Amino acid sequence: MIEAAEQSWSVYLIRTSHNALYCGVTNDIYRRFNQHQAGKGAKALKGKGPLVLEWSSNFESKTVAMRAEYYIKQLTKAKKELLVSSKLCIVVDENQQMQLKMKTP
């Protein structure tokens, strides 16, 4: 299956009312966030609102976005918070491997 070249995929972090960070992937971040807000998204977010979209990043394909989502889910909460604060960013190398890098001012 070939992905449409113009289709963008995003990975996002949503903060719950309990201060937890939920990570997901989508090709339409606003539609997906509205689904989560309406209780029609992930079961993990039901009843945990209000929800806040804290962070998102675009990736070149669904495959890369899903790898980034998996990578982020393995991070500690402290590192996820650094992503949210824009002190860290995710870099994808030519082999589609993920790395965290400190952002330089």
N, C-alpha and C positions, 0 to 999 in steps of 0.2 A: 504494500500500500504506500502510495506517495503522498506526502503531506503537501498541502497548498503552500507555495512559497510566501504568499502575502499574509498567511495566518501567523499571528504572534502568540506565543505561549508565555504565561507568567506564573511565577511562584510567589506566594504571598504568606504573610503572617498576620493572624487576627488575634487580638487580645480579648479575653473574656472578662466578665465582671469579677472573676476569681483571680485575675492577673496571670492566667495561664496563656501561653502562646500556641496557637494552632497553625500548622503549616499545611498548605494545599497547593494544587496546580490547576490552571484553567486557561482557556483560550479567550475568555471574556470576564475580566476581573470584576467589573461592576455588576454584571448579571449574577455571577457566582456569589458575591458578597450580599446582594439583595436576597438571594435564595437562603443563605445562612441566616440573615436577619429575620426572614419569614419562617424559620424553623424547618425549611425544606432542604437543607444541605446536610452536612455530616451530623450523625447522631451525637458525636462528641461535643457539639456546640449547642444542642437543644437545651433550653432552660438556663443557659449560662450568659445571657445578654444582660445589659447591652454589650454589643460587640463593636470593636474598633479595628478598622483596617490599619495596621501599623506600618507595614513594609511590603513592597513588591519589587520584583525585578523581572525583566523580559529576557527570554532565551530564544535561540534561533529555531528550535524545533521542539516538538512534544517530547521526543526522546531525551534531549538535553535537559528540558524542564523537569521531567520526571526524575532524572538522575540528581538534579539540584535539590528537588524536594526531598528525596531520600537522604542526601547528604545533610541537609539542614535538620531533618528529623533526628539525626544522630548527634547533633551538637548539644552541648549543655545549654541550660537556660541562660547562663551568663553570656555565652557567645551569641545566642540568638538576640539577646538584649543589645549587644554591640552592633549587630546587623541593623536592628531597629534604630539605634542612635546614629547610624551612618559612620561609625568609627571603623567598621570592617566592611569589606565587600567580598563577593564570591567571584573568583576568576576561573574560567574554564580554559584548559590548555588544548593543544591540537589533538590530543587523545581523548578529549571530553572528560578529563579528570578534573575534579573540583578542588580548589584551594581557597582558604581565607587569607586575605591580605589586608593589612592596615592601610587605611586611606591616608594619603599625605595631604596636608593643608594647602 
